[in-house]
Amino acid sequence: MLCLRLRSRALSQLLSSPSSSPISQLHRLLSAAAPVVSPNPSFAVEDYLVSTCGLTRAQALKASAKLSHLKSPSKPDAVLAFLAGLGLPGADVAALVARDPKFLCAGVETILAPNVVELTGLGLSRSDIARLVSVAGNHFRCRSVVTNLQYCLCLLGSYENLLSAIERKSYILSSNVERVIKPNIAVLREFGLGPCDIAKLCHAQPWLLTCNAERVRAMVVCVEGLGVPRRSGMFRHALNAVTFVSEEKIAAKLEHLKKTFRWSDAEVRIAISKAPMVLNRAKEFLQRKSEFLISDLGLEPAYIAHRPSH
């Protein structure tokens, strides 16, 4: 534990030093986090996860099944020292290990340290990177994290927007930029969406960055078919409403809305363009709403269609 604390302190000092070049910083990081092989032949993974990583006994029991090949604490010690050097709180480390036990086997020399140095070169602070590790989890173990973050940072406009998107869709950091992310952005541009529109849309619906491009195209076409303009503030809500919903189910929802509120085809399109969330409402809710607005208040269907959120 003393060695682990010393390596953590060394990492923290190195990462916060503004005078280090990326190359020299990398070499010093690797030296500071170099594993110390334990002479103890009776290393018990489950006990280590509880006593050193802060997991509960139940979490450790579950996580240890994925770490049964470990025979010494050398690799986990190096990873923990690395995370502590970034300033990651113990509670966050425990949550990360519980979620992704194999993070303890990540290569400090081959993956983690180079990622940190490159991200520092992009202008991220030590606290920025610590937050990213906490949110990204196992995806930080990919070498693609730097390339993806750089591209998506430009796309979304700010680190806060990017971090918010990653929290909801961490696959952003491991999806192939050239084969997955860029083709999806190309589809949105093809439909006339500009950089600001795309940034807002992908921040609100980050799955658009990792989904199959043809699926993205089909959903955009579907939303337009429902009468929601591309640049409308409701467009992203409409996309969310039809996400991975079959054409048959959408058609059934439209018919139910028309029947329940006595709407024409044109009126149901007007209602959806103003409040696409009605597509996600339960039938029982819509029925009660219809009875109240039409039967109790005596409102006309056309009036309701233009004010569906009331």
C-alpha positions in Angstrom: 0.0 0.0 0.0 3.0 2.4 0.7 4.3 1.8 -2.8 0.9 2.4 -4.2 0.6 5.7 -2.4 4.0 6.8 -3.5 3.3 6.0 -7.1 0.0 7.9 -6.9 1.7 11.0 -5.5 4.3 10.9 -8.2 1.7 10.6 -10.9 -0.3 13.5 -9.5 2.8 15.7 -9.5 3.7 14.8 -13.0 0.3 15.3 -14.4 -0.1 18.7 -12.9 3.4 19.9 -14.0 3.0 22.4 -16.9 6.7 22.2 -17.8 6.8 18.6 -19.0 6.7 17.9 -22.7 4.3 15.1 -23.8 7.1 12.7 -24.5 9.0 13.2 -21.3 5.7 13.2 -19.4 4.9 9.8 -20.9 8.2 8.3 -19.9 7.9 9.7 -16.3 4.3 8.5 -16.1 5.3 5.0 -17.0 8.1 4.9 -14.5 5.8 6.2 -11.7 3.1 3.7 -12.4 5.5 0.7 -13.0 4.0 -2.3 -11.3 5.8 -3.8 -8.3 5.4 -7.5 -8.2 4.0 -8.8 -4.9 6.1 -11.5 -3.2 2.8 -12.9 -1.7 1.9 -16.1 -3.5 -1.5 -16.3 -1.8 -3.0 -13.3 -3.7 -6.8 -13.4 -3.4 -8.7 -11.3 -6.0 -11.9 -11.0 -4.0 -10.2 -9.8 -0.9 -8.1 -7.3 -2.9 -11.2 -5.8 -4.5 -12.7 -5.3 -1.1 -9.7 -4.0 0.9 -7.9 -2.1 -1.9 -10.5 -1.1 -4.4 -13.4 -0.4 -2.0 -15.9 -2.8 -3.4 -18.6 -4.4 -1.3 -18.3 -8.1 -0.7 -21.2 -8.8 -3.1 -19.6 -6.6 -5.8 -16.2 -8.2 -5.3 -17.7 -11.7 -5.6 -19.3 -10.8 -8.9 -16.2 -8.9 -10.3 -13.7 -11.5 -9.2 -15.1 -14.0 -11.8 -13.7 -11.7 -14.5 -10.3 -11.5 -12.8 -9.6 -15.1 -11.9 -6.5 -15.1 -14.1 -4.7 -12.6 -11.8 -2.0 -14.1 -9.7 -0.5 -11.0 -8.2 -1.6 -7.4 -7.5 1.1 -5.9 -9.8 -1.1 -4.9 -12.7 -4.1 -3.7 -10.5 -1.7 -1.8 -8.3 -0.3 0.1 -11.3 -3.8 0.9 -12.6 -4.9 2.1 -9.2 -1.8 4.2 -8.8 -2.5 5.7 -12.3 -6.2 6.5 -11.4 -5.1 8.0 -8.1 -2.5 10.1 -9.9 -5.3 11.5 -12.0 -7.1 12.6 -8.9 -10.0 10.1 -9.2 -11.8 9.8 -5.9 -11.9 6.4 -4.2 -15.7 6.2 -4.6 -15.3 6.8 -8.3 -12.6 4.2 -8.6 -14.7 1.6 -6.8 -17.7 2.4 -9.1 -15.4 2.1 -12.1 -14.0 -1.3 -11.0 -17.4 -2.7 -10.1 -18.7 -1.7 -13.5 -15.7 -2.8 -15.5 -13.4 -5.2 -13.4 -11.1 -5.7 -16.4 -10.1 -2.1 -16.2 -7.7 -3.3 -13.5 -5.9 -5.2 -16.3 -5.6 -2.3 -18.7 -2.1 -1.6 -19.9 -0.8 1.5 -18.2 2.2 1.6 -20.6 0.3 0.8 -23.8 -3.1 2.4 -23.3 -3.8 4.5 -20.3 -0.6 6.7 -20.1 -0.5 7.4 -23.8 -4.2 8.3 -23.8 -3.7 10.8 -20.9 -0.7 12.4 -22.5 -2.5 12.8 -25.9 -5.6 14.2 -24.2 -3.5 16.6 -22.2 -2.0 17.7 -25.6 -5.6 18.5 -26.7 -5.9 20.9 -23.8 -7.8 18.8 -21.3 -6.8 19.3 -17.7 -6.1 16.5 -15.2 -9.6 17.0 -13.7 -11.2 16.9 -17.2 -9.5 13.6 -17.9 -10.4 12.2 -14.4 -14.1 13.0 -15.1 -13.8 11.4 -18.6 -12.4 8.2 -17.1 -15.1 8.0 -14.5 -17.8 8.5 -17.2 -16.3 6.5 -20.0 -15.3 3.4 -18.0 -14.1 0.5 -20.2 -14.2 2.7 -23.3 -11.2 4.6 -21.9 -9.3 1.4 -22.4 -9.5 1.9 -26.2 -6.8 3.7 -28.2 -9.6 5.3 -30.3 -10.6 7.5 -27.3 -8.4 10.3 -28.4 -9.4 10.4 -32.0 -13.1 10.1 -31.2 -12.9 12.7 -28.5 -11.1 15.2 -30.8 -13.7 14.7 -33.6 -16.8 14.8 -31.3 -15.5 17.8 -29.3 -15.4 19.8 -32.6 -18.8 18.5 -33.5 -20.6 19.2 -30.2 -18.8 22.5 -29.5 -17.8 22.1 -25.9 -16.3 19.6 -23.5 -19.4 19.8 -21.2 -21.7 18.9 -24.1 -19.4 16.0 -25.1 -19.2 14.7 -21.5 -23.0 14.9 -21.2 -23.4 12.9 -24.4 -20.8 10.3 -23.3 -22.7 9.8 -20.0 -25.7 8.7 -22.0 -23.9 6.9 -24.8 -20.3 6.0 -23.9 -19.9 4.0 -27.1 -19.1 7.4 -28.7 -15.5 6.8 -27.6 -15.1 3.4 -29.1 -17.2 3.6 -32.3 -15.1 3.8 -35.5 -15.0 7.5 -36.5 -14.6 6.8 -40.2 -16.9 3.9 -40.6 -19.7 4.8 -38.1 -19.7 8.3 -36.8 -18.8 10.3 -39.9 -21.3 8.5 -42.2 -24.1 9.3 -39.7 -23.2 13.0 -39.7 -23.1 12.9 -43.5 -26.7 11.6 -43.5 -27.8 14.5 -41.3 -26.0 17.0 -43.5 -27.6 15.4 -46.6 -31.0 16.3 -45.1 -30.0 19.9 -44.9 -29.0 20.2 -41.2 -26.3 22.7 -40.5 -23.5 22.4 -37.9 -25.5 24.1 -35.1 -28.5 21.9 -35.8 -26.4 18.8 -35.8 -24.6 19.7 -32.6 -27.9 20.3 -30.8 -29.4 17.1 -32.2 -26.4 14.9 -31.4 -26.1 16.4 -27.9 -29.8 15.6 -27.2 -29.7 12.2 -29.0 -26.1 10.9 -28.8 -27.2 7.5 -30.2 -27.2 9.2 -33.6 -23.4 9.1 -33.5 -23.2 5.3 -33.0 -26.2 4.0 -34.8 -26.2 2.3 -38.3 -26.2 5.1 -40.9 -29.1 3.6 -42.8 -31.1 3.4 -39.6 -30.5 7.1 -39.0 -31.6 7.8 -42.6 -34.8 5.8 -42.1 -35.7 7.6 -38.8 -35.1 11.0 -40.3 -37.3 10.2 -43.3 -40.0 8.8 -40.9 -40.0 12.1 -38.8 -40.3 14.2 -41.9 -43.2 11.9 -43.0 -44.9 12.7 -39.7 -44.9 16.4 -40.6 -42.1 17.6 -38.4 -39.7 20.1 -40.1 -36.0 19.3 -39.9 -35.1 22.6 -38.3 -38.0 22.6 -35.9 -37.2 22.5 -32.2 -39.5 19.5 -32.0 -37.4 17.5 -34.5 -35.1 15.9 -31.9 -38.1 15.0 -29.8 -39.8 13.4 -32.8 -36.6 11.4 -33.5 -36.6 10.2 -29.9 -40.3 9.2 -30.2 -39.7 7.0 -33.3 -36.3 5.6 -32.2 -36.2 1.9 -33.1 -40.0 1.8 -33.5 -41.2 -0.2 -36.5 -43.3 1.4 -39.2 -46.2 -0.8 -38.3 -46.3 0.4 -34.7 -46.0 4.0 -35.8 -48.9 3.6 -38.2 -50.9 2.0 -35.4 -50.2 4.9 -33.1 -51.3 7.4 -35.7 -54.6 5.5 -36.2 -55.2 5.4 -32.5 -54.6 9.2 -32.2 -57.0 9.9 -35.1 -59.7 7.7 -33.6 -59.3 9.0 -30.1 -59.3 12.7 -30.9 -61.4 12.5 -34.0 -58.5 14.0 -36.0 -58.1 14.0 -39.8 -54.8 13.0 -41.4 -53.8 16.7 -41.6 -54.8 17.4 -38.0 -52.8 14.5 -36.6 -49.7 15.8 -38.5 -50.2 19.2 -37.0 -50.5 17.7 -33.5 -47.3 15.7 -33.9 -45.4 18.6 -35.3 -46.2 20.6 -32.2 -45.9 17.8 -29.6 -44.3 14.6 -31.0 -44.3 13.2 -27.5 -47.9 12.2 -27.9 -46.6 9.3 -29.9 -45.2 7.9 -26.6 -48.3 8.4 -24.5 -50.2 5.3 -23.3 -53.6 4.6 -24.8 -55.3 5.0 -21.4 -53.8 8.4 -20.9 -54.8 9.5 -24.4 -58.4 8.3 -23.8 -58.7 10.2 -20.6 -57.3 13.3 -22.2 -59.8 13.0 -25.1 -62.8 12.5 -22.8 -61.8 15.5 -20.7 -61.0 17.9 -23.6 -63.8 16.9 -26.0 -66.6 15.5 -23.8 -66.1 17.6 -20.6 -64.8 20.9 -22.0 -66.5 20.7 -25.4 -63.3 21.6 -27.4 -63.2 21.0 -31.1 -60.7 18.4 -32.5 -59.1 21.0 -34.7 -58.6 23.3 -31.7 -56.9 20.5 -29.8 -54.7 19.5 -32.7 -53.1 23.0 -32.7 -52.7 22.9 -28.9 -51.8 19.2 -28.2 -49.7 19.8 -25.2 -52.5 21.5 -23.2 
